[in-house]
Amino acid sequence: MRRLHVAGIQTGPGSEDIGENVARGLKLLDGAQRDARFDLVVFDELFNTRFFAVDRLDRFDQYFETIPGPTVNALGAAARQHETNIVAGIGEKSPTGNYYNSAVVLDRRGDVVGVYRKTHVPLMAAPEDRATYERNYFRPGDALPVFQLDCVKLGILICYDRHFPEAWRTLALRGAEVIAVPTGARSWNQSWRSGIWEALLRTMAYVNGVFVVGVNRAGVEERTTYTGDSMIVTPVGGQVLERAREGALDCTITATLDLDDVVKCMETIPFRRDLRPEIYDYKIIESYIEVPHPVGRG
């Protein structure tokens, strides 16, 4: 049995003080590690800042850091101290000066294994007039890597990426056993969001035969309510192994995964074997995106 001990660090409303946000997240990690040792720890999207992309800003460089930089250095020290792999969402300023909504991956030595850059970047209005202006700030990434850690093959999707089944399937077919989903999902209203977060994670875990660690921001940040409800999902029936309690802000969720279940699921319900790529019309996707289409009212 290949056991993987995982933790998700859900944080409440962020502030303008990056150091304070990072310290709060690492304090949660310290508390969780007193009771258990984890192989993989996942923080939420842009965990070190407030979620500034809901505003139209003229100045925003202060929300971005290089990799390595202050936040990644602090994460690296925590990874070494606790001997754990870490995934954390931050705003990345690349060596060429581009801005990305990224997730950095660190190993148990605190070294940077790699960086995933959010590939699907939204621009849309929300029903309560609290829009998402991510395209104003972030360049989309152009790759869906699978990271080989000492204990697991890891894929990452960030927030809006989770709505695109093509991305999940690509990571699964590339060998991902666990897909981490750092997220900053807000409520909009119950008719829009009720149940969809859970339904997507459970369905994608089941049909792709992967474990999912979905970690979402929580609480009211300025005028925006983030829904929390972080959860860890198994591919076995898409069952929820652990989730944040209702109304929780800063909290940790934990579970022990049996990675042999990934193989068992493939053998029991062989979705991958039964794929029919010869009849799927990938060209229609390419032709669709070549034609301008509305991208929301933002």
N, C-alpha and C positions, 0 to 999 in steps of 0.2 A: 504494500500500500504506500503510495506516494502522498504524504500529508503536507499540506501547505497552510500555515497559520497566517491569516490575513486580518488587517484592521483598516477600517475607514474612519478618517478624522473629519467629522462634520463641524464646520465653524459657523457661528452666528454672524450678525452684521459686522462688516468691516469698517475701518476708519481710514482717515488720511495718513495715519502713522503706520508705515510699513513694518517697522521694527516691532511695534506693539502687536500687530496682526500675526506676525511670524512667531513671536514669543508665546502668544496665546495658543496657537496650533501646536507648538512643540511642547507646551505644558500638558496638553491633552495626551500627546504621545508619551511623555514621561509617566503620566499617571497610568496609562494602559500597560506600559511595560513593567510596572511594579508587580502586576499580577500574571503576566505571561510574556513569552518571547515570540516575536512575530517575524515571519519571513518576508512579508510584503506589507507596506503601509501606504495608503492612498489618501491624499488630501483633495479638497475640492478645487474647482476652477478659480483661477486668479485669487488663490487663498490669501495672498499677502497684501491685497489692496481692497478697497471698496470696489463694487462692480460699477466702474466709472462709465462703461459703454452704454448705459441707459441715458446718458447726457450728451448734449452737443457741446464740446469743449474746444477752445482755441489752443489751450496749453495742456498737454497730457504726457510729456516726456517723463515726468516724475513717477509715472506708474509702471515704467518699463525698466528692466535691468538686463545687463549682459549675463551670459552664462559662460564661466562662473561669474558671480557677483555676490553682493551681501546676502541675499536670501538663499542662494544655492550653497554658499559657504556655511551658513547656519544649518541648512538641511544636511550637508555633508558631515558636519560635526555630530549631528544627532544620529545619522546612519552609522557612523563609527562607534559611537557610544553604545547604541542599542543593538549593533550588529544586525541591521535589517536593511532590506531594499526599500526605497522610497520613490513614490510618484507624486509630484506636486504641480499644480497649475499656477503659472506665473505669466506676466506680460514680458515677453522677450524682445530685447533690442539686439539684432544680429550684428555681426562684425561689419556688414555692409550698410548698416543703418536702417534696415527694414524692421518693422514691428510685427510681432506674431502673438497670437494667443496660444501659449505653449504648455506642454507638460514635460518637465524634466525628470529623467530616470537616473537614480543613483544606486550604486551597489552597497554592499555591507562595509566596504572600505571607505565609503564617502566619495568615491569617484563617479564622475558623470559617465553613464553608459551611453546615453543618447538623449535626443529631444524629439518629441512629437509635436508638430505644429498643426493646429486645428485646420482641417481641410475644407469644411463647409462653414462659411462665415455669413451670418444672417444680417439682413436689414429689413425690419418690419415694424409696423405699428402694433401697439397692444390695445385691447378694448378700453382700458382705462387711461389711454393716452400716455402711457409710459413706454416709449419705443425702445427698440434695440438698434443701436447705431454702430454695431461692431465693424461694419465695412468702412466706417469712417476712420478706424484706427488700425485694424489688423489686416495684414496681407494673408491670403489663404496659403496653407502648406500644400505641398505637391507630392506627398508620399504617405503610405500606410505601412510603416515598419512594424516588424515583430522583434521584440528585444529578448535576447537570450540571457536570462539571469541564471544564477547558480541553482535555482530551485524550480524555475518555471519559464515557459515561453509566454511572453506578455505582449498583448496588443493594447492600444489606447485609442479611445474616441473621446472627444470633448463636447459635452453638452449637445448642441444642435446636430453634431455628427450622428447622434444616436438615431435620428429619424431616417437615415439612409441605409436600407438593408444591404445595398451593394458593398458598403464599407465593412459591415460586420462579416459578410460572406468572404470578402477578400482576406481579412485578418484570420478567419478560421481556416481557410484553405492554405494559408501560409504557415499554419501550424500553431497559432495562438491557442493556449489552453485557458488563459484568463484574460478577459478584456476589462481594463479599468476605465471608468467613465467619470472623470471629474466634471462637475456640473455646477451651473449657477441658474437653475430654473426657477422662475417666479410664478406667482399664482395666476396672473391675468384675472380669470374668474373661474368659478367651479365648473361651469358648463364647458369651458375650453380645456381645463387641465385635469379634471377629476378622473383619476384612475389611469391616465395615459402614461405617466411616468412608470408606474409599476407594470402596466401591460406591455410596454415596449421592452423593458429589461427582461421580463420573464419570457416573452415570446422569442426574443433574439437569443437568449441563452439556450432555449429549447431547440429551436430550428437549426442553430449553428453548432450545438454540442460544446458550448464553452461556459465556464463560470464567469459571472459578471459582478464587479464591485462598483456599484454606482454611488458616488458621494456628492451630495448636493448641499449648497449653501442654505442657511435657514434664518428665519426671522425677518423683522422689518428693518430695512436699511433705507434711511430717508423715507421716501414715499413708496418704496417697492417692497413687497412681501415675497420672500423666497421660501419655497415649500419644504425644504429639508427632506425627510422621509428617505434618508440614505438606506441602501439595502444591499445585501449580498445574496446572489441567486445561483442556484445549481442548474446544470443542464438536465438533471434528472427530473423530468416533468415541469421544468421551469419553476421549481419551488423556491420560495423565499426562505433562506436559512436564518437570516438575522436582519433586523431593520431598526432604525432609530425610533424611539418612542414618539408618539404624537405630541407636537408642540415643543420638542426638544430643540435647543439652540446648539451650544457647544457640547458635543458628545462624541463618543467612540462606539463603533459597532465592530464586532469581531466574529470570526468563524474559522473552523478548521475544515479545509477542503480535501477531499480525496481525489487527486488528479487522475487516478485510474478510471474514475467515472467518465472522463472525456472519451476514452477508448470504448468503454462499455456502451455509452450512448451511441457512438458511431456504429457499433456492431448490432445493437438492438433495433434502432431505427436508422437505417443507412441513408440519410438524406443526401450525403455527399456522393455516395455511389450512384444514386438515382438522378443526379443532375442531368439536364439535357441541353448542354450549351449549343448544340447544333440547331436548336429551334428557337433559342432566345434571340431577340432582335436588339442587339447592343447598338446597332447603327441608328435606331430610332432615338435612343438617348442622345447620341452625338448630334443628330440632326435637330433635335428639339432645342438643345442648348445653343446652337448656332443662330437661332432666331431670337431676337429680343423679346423677353417676357416680363411682366410686372414682377417686382421684387418687394412688394409691400408698399405701404403708403408713407414710409419714412422719407 
